[in-house]
Amino acid sequence: MPLLNDPDSIHPPFGNYAHGVLIPESGSLVLTSGQLGICKNGAIPESIAEQAELCFDAVEAIVAEAGMTMADVVQLRTYLTSRDDFPAYMAVRDKRLANRRIASTLLIVSGFTRPEFLVEVEAVAYRSGAGK
């Protein structure tokens, strides 16, 4: 089981995340590529919430292939194209993570390969003894 690492000697996290996550030596680790808000048929929803849901659907499918669930996600890296989308993205993120605190980074970027993309999410999942 990963352990949260929030040293008392530094400023506490600004939100619902942990400064660090300690991963024991034995177990399985899944690293995802950045997942975009695109449907299997290639459609791209206009709203940040719908795109974020698709990003998390993709992350969930990838970790499921390794015998894991969203409860095994220990870190996210998120890229948004607008600060205005932060609240809507966080609502989806917190729902999909069941409000668990994990290591997390969020950046505002100028854009992606296609202008209609609003969000990209990378994840790291870990489970002791997990895997197929």
C-alpha positions as CSV (number, residue, x, y, z in Angstrom):
1,M,0.0,0.0,0.0
2,P,1.5,3.4,-1.0
3,L,2.1,5.8,1.9
4,L,1.4,9.6,1.7
5,N,4.5,11.7,2.4
6,D,3.6,15.2,3.6
7,P,6.6,16.4,5.7
8,D,5.8,18.9,8.5
9,S,8.9,20.9,7.5
10,I,7.3,22.2,4.3
11,H,4.1,24.1,3.4
12,P,1.1,21.8,3.3
13,P,-0.5,20.9,0.0
14,F,-2.7,23.6,-1.5
15,G,-5.5,21.2,-2.3
16,N,-6.6,17.6,-2.2
17,Y,-3.3,16.0,-3.1
18,A,-0.2,14.7,-1.4
19,H,3.3,16.1,-1.8
20,G,4.7,12.6,-2.2
21,V,3.7,9.0,-2.3
22,L,6.1,6.3,-1.1
23,I,5.9,3.1,-3.2
24,P,7.2,-0.1,-1.6
25,E,9.8,-2.1,-3.6
26,S,7.6,-5.0,-4.5
27,G,4.5,-4.7,-6.6
28,S,3.3,-3.7,-10.1
29,L,3.5,-0.2,-11.5
30,V,1.6,1.2,-14.5
31,L,2.6,4.5,-16.2
32,T,0.1,5.8,-18.7
33,S,0.8,8.1,-21.6
34,G,-1.2,11.4,-21.6
35,Q,-4.8,10.6,-22.3
36,L,-6.9,13.1,-24.2
37,G,-10.7,13.8,-24.2
38,I,-11.5,11.9,-27.3
39,C,-14.2,9.2,-27.9
40,K,-13.3,5.9,-29.4
41,N,-15.1,7.0,-32.7
42,G,-12.8,10.1,-32.8
43,A,-15.5,12.6,-31.6
44,I,-14.2,15.3,-29.2
45,P,-16.7,16.9,-26.8
46,E,-16.7,20.6,-26.4
47,S,-16.9,20.8,-22.6
48,I,-14.0,20.4,-20.2
49,A,-16.1,18.1,-18.0
50,E,-16.9,15.7,-20.8
51,Q,-13.3,15.7,-22.0
52,A,-12.0,15.1,-18.5
53,E,-14.4,12.1,-18.0
54,L,-13.0,10.6,-21.2
55,C,-9.5,11.1,-20.0
56,F,-10.3,9.3,-16.8
57,D,-12.2,6.6,-18.7
58,A,-9.0,5.9,-20.7
59,V,-6.9,5.9,-17.6
60,E,-9.3,3.5,-15.9
61,A,-9.2,1.1,-18.9
62,I,-5.4,1.1,-19.0
63,V,-5.0,0.3,-15.3
64,A,-7.8,-2.3,-15.6
65,E,-5.7,-4.1,-18.3
66,A,-3.1,-4.5,-15.5
67,G,-5.6,-5.9,-13.0
68,M,-5.9,-2.6,-11.2
69,T,-8.6,0.0,-10.5
70,M,-8.7,3.8,-10.0
71,A,-8.1,3.1,-6.3
72,D,-4.5,2.1,-7.3
73,V,-3.7,5.4,-9.0
74,V,-1.1,7.2,-6.9
75,Q,-0.1,10.1,-9.2
76,L,-1.6,12.3,-11.8
77,R,-0.1,14.9,-14.2
78,T,-2.8,17.1,-15.7
79,Y,-2.5,19.7,-18.5
80,L,-5.3,22.2,-19.0
81,T,-5.4,24.9,-21.7
82,S,-7.3,27.4,-19.5
83,R,-7.3,28.3,-15.8
84,D,-11.1,28.8,-16.1
85,D,-11.5,25.0,-16.6
86,F,-9.8,24.2,-13.3
87,P,-13.0,24.0,-11.1
88,A,-14.8,21.7,-13.6
89,Y,-11.8,19.5,-14.1
90,M,-11.2,19.2,-10.3
91,A,-14.9,18.2,-9.8
92,V,-14.4,15.3,-12.3
93,R,-11.0,14.4,-10.9
94,D,-12.2,14.3,-7.3
95,K,-15.2,12.3,-8.2
96,R,-13.2,9.7,-10.2
97,L,-10.6,9.4,-7.4
98,A,-13.3,9.2,-4.7
99,N,-11.6,12.3,-3.1
100,R,-8.5,10.4,-2.3
101,R,-5.3,12.4,-1.9
102,I,-2.5,11.4,-4.2
103,A,0.6,13.0,-5.7
104,S,-0.6,15.4,-8.3
105,T,0.7,18.1,-10.7
106,L,-1.5,20.4,-12.8
107,L,-0.1,22.7,-15.5
108,I,-1.7,25.3,-17.7
109,V,-0.4,24.9,-21.3
110,S,-0.9,26.9,-24.5
111,G,-2.4,24.0,-26.3
112,F,-2.2,20.5,-27.7
113,T,-1.7,19.0,-31.2
114,R,-5.3,19.9,-32.0
115,P,-7.0,23.1,-30.8
116,E,-10.2,21.4,-29.7
117,F,-8.4,19.4,-26.9
118,L,-8.8,21.1,-23.5
119,V,-7.2,18.6,-21.1
120,E,-4.7,15.8,-21.0
121,V,-4.1,13.4,-18.0
122,E,-1.2,11.1,-17.3
123,A,-1.4,8.6,-14.4
124,V,0.8,6.3,-12.3
125,A,-0.9,3.3,-10.6
126,Y,0.7,0.9,-8.1
127,R,-0.5,-2.3,-6.4
128,S,1.5,-4.6,-4.2
129,G,1.5,-8.0,-6.0
130,A,-0.8,-6.7,-8.8
131,G,-0.6,-7.7,-12.4
132,K,-1.8,-10.4,-14.8
